[in-house]
């Protein structure tokens, strides 16, 4: 019996990913002609393509070429990088090889924003890049990675980049704990749900993502028109019960999709990634929300500095919303009494010198 959600899995390499992209558009057709289309890759920060921190330029280029064949009225490619990237979106795209891939279609979506209602903000509103609201069609291109706060960073989490400027850091701070942050990412996702998701799962990341040195060859392009189903399949591939991810359980409860196997049809060959390394998470998993919130506060991963990798550049000190970091005598010090476990330091350290440990 076929499920109500379809997720595509297709073998691919960076030298040959167009066939998989074409299959995605065949399975999830979009009426592109004359429409304004926004392609949103994952551009966390400045990183070479082989670091697998960002969407690979070959995947982005294949999607752009396919969209152009549909004769869009306008095609934009943009993302708001992490805190280190504020104001230097173009530099991040260039370093990742994505500026060349995007060509004339690159747009700095950080430059223009609009105010939208947002219940989790104290004043009941937040800012979103205007291109996100103006686009008729949005194609989200996430990366197959782990994440210290969301465990996996897939289709839902990729939408966090629609927030411009310092908004991302501010909401990180407001979230308070991993459970709160997953709730926050879901609310951001709901501001404008993308129409299609094509995931770069050719070279993935495991361990202490989303900027880990621990890479994993997966050799796939994934696609779906439902983020919950895509992230659920991603979770099952790494041996994780989708119920362990609060963002998925909350999304399912709100009618955004289903993570149940009986509700998902997989087009392609599904394989579990044996020995896949997940980031630190409570042994109990995310059971009941009340219990899990207690567990997250009682047993949390904290940032730990690798003195051999840390260069004392101070970028993490600048981005920390609670000023819980300092460079003292050339070494980075973490003040855990001030740390709110937003993990911005680990996420954006250019040397990957900060790891999360329970």
C-alpha positions as CSV (number, residue, x, y, z in Angstrom):
1,X,0.0,0.0,0.0
2,X,1.5,3.3,-1.0
3,X,1.9,6.1,1.5
4,X,0.6,9.6,1.1
5,X,4.1,11.1,1.0
6,X,6.8,10.3,-1.6
7,X,10.6,10.5,-1.0
8,X,13.0,10.0,-3.8
9,X,16.5,8.3,-3.3
10,X,18.8,8.3,-6.4
11,X,22.4,7.3,-6.6
12,X,24.6,10.3,-7.6
13,X,28.0,11.8,-7.6
14,X,29.1,15.4,-8.0
15,X,30.3,14.6,-11.5
16,X,27.0,13.1,-12.4
17,X,24.0,14.5,-10.5
18,X,21.8,16.0,-13.3
19,X,20.0,12.7,-13.9
20,X,18.9,12.5,-10.3
21,X,17.8,16.1,-10.3
22,X,15.8,15.5,-13.5
23,X,14.1,12.6,-11.8
24,X,13.2,14.8,-8.9
25,X,11.4,17.3,-11.2
26,X,9.6,14.4,-12.9
27,X,8.3,13.0,-9.6
28,X,7.5,16.4,-8.1
29,X,6.5,18.6,-11.1
30,X,6.4,22.4,-10.7
31,X,4.7,24.9,-13.0
32,X,7.7,27.1,-13.4
33,X,7.0,29.1,-16.6
34,X,6.7,32.8,-15.9
35,X,7.0,32.3,-12.1
36,X,9.5,33.9,-9.7
37,X,11.6,31.0,-8.4
38,X,13.9,31.1,-5.4
39,X,16.5,28.4,-4.9
40,X,17.8,28.3,-1.3
41,X,20.9,26.2,-0.7
42,X,22.5,25.6,2.7
43,X,25.3,28.2,3.1
44,X,26.3,28.0,6.8
45,X,29.6,29.9,6.4
46,X,32.7,30.2,4.2
47,X,33.9,26.7,3.5
48,X,35.4,24.8,0.6
49,X,33.0,22.4,-1.2
50,X,35.0,19.4,-0.1
51,X,34.3,20.2,3.6
52,X,30.7,19.2,3.1
53,X,29.5,22.1,5.3
54,X,27.4,23.6,2.5
55,X,25.3,22.5,-0.4
56,X,27.8,21.4,-3.2
57,X,28.0,23.7,-6.2
58,X,27.5,20.8,-8.6
59,X,24.1,20.0,-7.1
60,X,23.1,23.7,-7.2
61,X,24.2,24.1,-10.8
62,X,22.2,21.0,-11.9
63,X,19.0,22.4,-10.2
64,X,19.5,25.9,-11.8
65,X,19.9,24.4,-15.3
66,X,16.8,22.3,-14.8
67,X,14.8,25.3,-13.6
68,X,15.9,27.5,-16.5
69,X,14.5,24.9,-18.9
70,X,11.1,25.6,-17.4
71,X,11.4,29.3,-18.4
72,X,10.9,31.0,-15.1
73,X,10.0,34.7,-15.1
74,X,12.8,35.3,-12.6
75,X,15.3,33.0,-10.9
76,X,17.0,33.9,-7.7
77,X,19.6,32.0,-5.7
78,X,20.3,33.1,-2.1
79,X,20.7,32.2,1.5
80,X,21.5,34.0,4.7
81,X,24.7,32.4,6.1
82,X,25.4,31.9,9.8
83,X,26.5,34.7,12.2
84,X,30.0,34.9,10.8
85,X,28.5,35.6,7.4
86,X,26.4,38.6,8.3
87,X,26.9,41.3,5.7
88,X,29.3,39.1,3.7
89,X,26.8,36.8,2.0
90,X,28.6,37.1,-1.3
91,X,32.0,36.2,0.3
92,X,30.4,33.0,1.7
93,X,28.9,32.0,-1.6
94,X,32.2,32.6,-3.4
95,X,34.2,30.6,-0.9
96,X,31.8,27.7,-1.2
97,X,31.9,27.7,-5.0
98,X,28.2,28.6,-5.0
99,X,28.6,32.1,-6.4
100,X,30.1,30.7,-9.6
101,X,27.4,28.0,-9.8
102,X,24.7,30.6,-9.3
103,X,26.1,33.1,-11.8
104,X,23.9,36.0,-12.6
105,X,21.1,34.5,-10.6
106,X,22.8,35.1,-7.2
107,X,20.9,37.5,-5.0
108,X,22.0,38.8,-1.6
109,X,18.7,38.2,0.2
110,X,20.1,39.8,3.3
111,X,19.8,43.3,1.9
112,X,16.0,43.5,1.9
113,X,13.6,42.1,4.5
114,X,10.0,42.3,5.5
115,X,8.2,42.1,8.9
116,X,5.9,39.1,9.5
117,X,3.9,37.8,12.5
118,X,5.9,35.4,14.7
119,X,4.4,34.1,17.9
120,X,7.7,33.1,19.5
121,X,9.2,36.6,19.4
122,X,8.5,38.9,22.4
123,X,6.9,41.5,20.2
124,X,5.0,39.0,18.1
125,X,6.9,39.6,14.9
126,X,10.2,38.9,13.1
127,X,12.0,39.7,9.9
128,X,12.2,37.5,6.8
129,X,14.2,38.1,3.6
130,X,11.8,39.7,1.1
131,X,12.7,37.4,-1.7
132,X,11.2,34.5,0.3
133,X,7.9,36.2,0.5
134,X,8.0,37.5,-3.1
135,X,8.9,34.1,-4.7
136,X,6.1,32.1,-6.3
137,X,8.1,28.9,-5.9
138,X,10.8,28.0,-3.4
139,X,13.2,25.1,-3.9
140,X,15.0,24.2,-0.7
141,X,18.4,22.5,-1.1
142,X,19.5,21.2,2.3
143,X,22.7,19.2,3.1
144,X,22.7,15.8,4.7
145,X,24.3,16.7,8.1
146,X,24.1,16.3,11.8
147,X,23.5,19.3,14.2
148,X,24.2,19.8,17.9
149,X,20.7,21.3,18.6
150,X,18.5,19.5,16.1
151,X,20.4,16.2,15.8
152,X,19.9,16.3,12.0
153,X,19.8,19.3,9.9
154,X,17.6,18.5,6.9
155,X,14.6,19.9,5.1
156,X,13.0,21.7,8.0
157,X,16.2,23.2,9.5
158,X,17.3,24.5,6.1
159,X,14.5,27.1,6.3
160,X,16.2,28.8,9.2
161,X,18.3,30.7,6.6
162,X,15.3,32.7,5.5
163,X,16.0,34.9,8.5
164,X,18.3,37.8,7.7
165,X,21.0,39.6,9.8
166,X,21.3,39.0,13.5
167,X,17.7,37.6,13.7
168,X,19.1,34.0,13.7
169,X,21.4,34.6,16.7
170,X,18.6,36.4,18.6
171,X,16.2,33.6,18.1
172,X,19.0,31.1,19.1
173,X,19.2,32.9,22.3
174,X,15.4,33.1,22.8
175,X,15.0,29.3,22.2
176,X,16.8,28.5,25.5
177,X,17.4,24.8,25.0
178,X,17.5,22.1,22.3
179,X,13.8,21.4,22.6
180,X,13.0,25.1,22.4
181,X,15.3,25.5,19.4
182,X,13.6,22.7,17.5
183,X,10.3,24.4,18.2
184,X,11.8,27.6,16.9
185,X,13.1,26.1,13.7
186,X,9.6,24.6,13.0
187,X,7.9,28.0,13.5
188,X,10.4,29.6,11.1
189,X,9.8,26.8,8.6
190,X,6.1,27.5,8.7
191,X,6.5,31.2,7.8
192,X,6.9,30.0,4.1
193,X,7.0,26.3,3.5
194,X,9.1,25.5,0.4
195,X,7.4,23.8,-2.6
196,X,10.2,21.3,-3.2
197,X,13.2,19.8,-1.4
198,X,16.3,18.4,-3.1
199,X,18.9,17.2,-0.6
200,X,22.6,17.0,-1.3
201,X,23.4,13.6,0.3
202,X,26.3,12.8,-1.9
203,X,28.9,13.6,0.7
204,X,27.3,13.9,4.1
205,X,28.4,14.8,7.6
206,X,28.2,12.9,10.9
207,X,29.3,13.4,14.5
208,X,29.4,17.0,15.8
209,X,27.8,18.8,12.9
210,X,26.9,21.1,11.3
211,X,30.6,21.9,10.8
212,X,32.3,18.6,11.7
213,X,35.5,17.1,10.1
214,X,33.8,13.7,10.3
215,X,32.4,13.2,6.8
216,X,30.5,10.3,5.4
217,X,30.0,9.3,1.7
218,X,26.3,8.5,1.1
219,X,26.2,8.9,-2.7
220,X,22.6,10.0,-3.0
221,X,20.4,12.9,-4.1
222,X,17.1,12.9,-2.1
223,X,13.9,14.7,-3.1
224,X,10.4,15.3,-1.8
225,X,7.6,17.8,-1.7
226,X,7.1,17.2,2.0
227,X,9.8,18.1,4.6
228,X,8.5,15.9,7.4
229,X,8.7,12.8,5.2
230,X,12.2,13.7,3.9
231,X,13.6,14.3,7.3
232,X,11.9,11.1,8.6
233,X,13.6,9.0,5.9
234,X,16.9,10.8,6.7
235,X,16.5,9.9,10.3
236,X,15.7,6.2,9.5
237,X,18.7,6.1,7.3
238,X,21.0,6.9,10.2
239,X,19.2,4.4,12.5
240,X,17.2,7.0,14.4
241,X,13.5,6.8,15.2
242,X,11.9,10.0,13.8
243,X,10.0,10.3,17.1
244,X,13.3,11.2,18.7
245,X,13.2,14.5,16.9
246,X,10.8,17.0,18.5
247,X,10.6,19.1,15.3
248,X,9.1,16.1,13.5
249,X,6.7,15.1,16.2
250,X,5.5,18.8,16.4
251,X,5.3,19.1,12.7
252,X,3.2,15.9,12.4
253,X,0.9,17.0,15.2
254,X,0.3,20.3,13.3
255,X,-0.6,18.5,10.1
256,X,2.6,19.4,8.1
257,X,3.3,15.8,7.2
258,X,3.8,12.3,8.6
259,X,6.9,10.4,9.7
260,X,5.1,7.0,9.9
261,X,6.6,4.4,7.6
262,X,3.1,3.4,6.4
263,X,2.6,7.0,5.2
264,X,5.8,7.2,3.2
265,X,6.6,5.7,-0.2
266,X,10.3,5.6,-1.1
267,X,11.2,5.8,-4.8
268,X,14.6,4.2,-4.9
269,X,16.7,1.8,-2.8
270,X,16.7,2.5,1.0
271,X,19.7,1.5,3.0
272,X,20.6,2.1,6.6
273,X,23.9,3.8,7.1
274,X,25.6,1.4,9.5
275,X,27.7,3.0,12.2
276,X,26.5,6.5,11.5
277,X,27.8,8.8,14.3
278,X,25.2,11.1,15.8
279,X,25.9,14.2,17.9
280,X,25.6,13.9,21.7
281,X,22.0,13.6,22.9
282,X,20.2,12.4,26.1
283,X,20.1,8.6,26.4
284,X,16.3,8.7,26.8
285,X,15.8,10.3,23.5
286,X,13.0,12.8,23.1
287,X,10.1,11.0,24.7
288,X,7.4,13.2,26.2
289,X,8.0,17.0,25.8
290,X,7.8,17.7,29.5
291,X,10.2,15.0,30.4
292,X,12.5,15.8,27.6
293,X,12.7,19.5,28.5
294,X,13.7,18.4,32.0
295,X,16.3,16.1,30.6
296,X,17.7,18.7,28.3
297,X,18.3,21.1,31.2
298,X,19.7,18.4,33.5
299,X,22.0,16.7,31.0
300,X,23.1,18.9,28.1
301,X,26.0,18.9,25.8
302,X,28.4,21.7,26.4
303,X,31.0,23.3,24.1
304,X,34.6,22.0,24.7
305,X,37.6,23.6,23.1
306,X,40.3,21.6,21.3
307,X,43.4,23.6,22.2
308,X,45.4,22.1,19.3
309,X,42.9,23.3,16.7
310,X,42.0,26.6,18.2
311,X,44.0,29.5,16.8
312,X,42.5,32.2,19.1
313,X,41.0,34.0,16.2
314,X,38.1,35.3,18.4
315,X,35.3,34.8,15.9
316,X,33.4,32.7,18.4
317,X,33.8,35.4,21.0
318,X,32.2,38.0,18.6
319,X,29.2,35.8,17.8
320,X,28.3,34.5,21.3
321,X,25.0,36.1,22.2
322,X,25.6,35.8,26.0
323,X,29.4,36.7,26.0
324,X,30.2,33.4,27.5
325,X,33.5,33.1,25.6
326,X,36.8,35.0,26.0
327,X,40.3,34.8,24.7
328,X,42.6,34.8,27.7
329,X,46.4,34.5,27.3
330,X,45.9,33.5,23.7
331,X,43.5,30.6,24.6
332,X,39.7,30.4,24.4
333,X,37.8,30.0,27.6
334,X,34.2,29.0,27.9
335,X,32.2,30.3,30.9
336,X,29.6,27.6,31.4
337,X,27.7,29.6,33.9
338,X,26.8,32.1,31.1
339,X,26.5,29.5,28.3
340,X,22.9,29.1,27.1
341,X,23.8,26.0,24.9
342,X,22.9,27.7,21.6
343,X,26.0,26.2,20.1
344,X,26.6,29.1,17.7
345,X,30.3,28.8,18.6
346,X,30.6,25.2,17.6
347,X,28.4,25.7,14.5
348,X,30.5,28.6,13.1
349,X,34.1,28.0,14.3
350,X,36.2,28.2,11.2
351,X,38.8,25.8,12.6
352,X,36.2,23.3,13.8
353,X,38.0,23.5,17.2
354,X,34.8,23.4,19.4
355,X,33.1,20.1,20.0
356,X,30.0,19.2,22.0
357,X,30.3,16.8,24.8
358,X,27.7,15.6,27.4
